[in-house]
Amino acid sequence: LETAVKSTGSARAADLLRVLGRTDGLSESLRTALVVWGLASPSVDVRDAAVQAVENWGDVKLTAQLVDHDEPVAWLRSYAAAVVRVVKDIIQLFKCYTL
């Protein structure tokens, strides 16, 4: 799956990454690999899809990839920072209600 996404053009890769970002059941290692790959893409569309995937999965561990990423496009940098805040806030809120 990872190879299929990586071997396609940027428009199709972004589409596939968006679909996978809405999919449950992917392993943590696959999700991490897809996000790392997406953020490293020269295509802003693929990087945006990677940020969307992190947001959709809601995995606080993946927010580290967004924090470490040096995004050159201002709107995407702002979006990624917002995703980090929201995912962390949701996790904190969930912990408060499960105690």
Secondary structure as UniProt FT lines:
FT   HELIX           2..6
FT   HELIX           10..20
FT   TURN            21..22
FT   HELIX           28..40
FT   HELIX           44..57
FT   HELIX           60..62
FT   HELIX           63..68
FT   HELIX           74..98
//
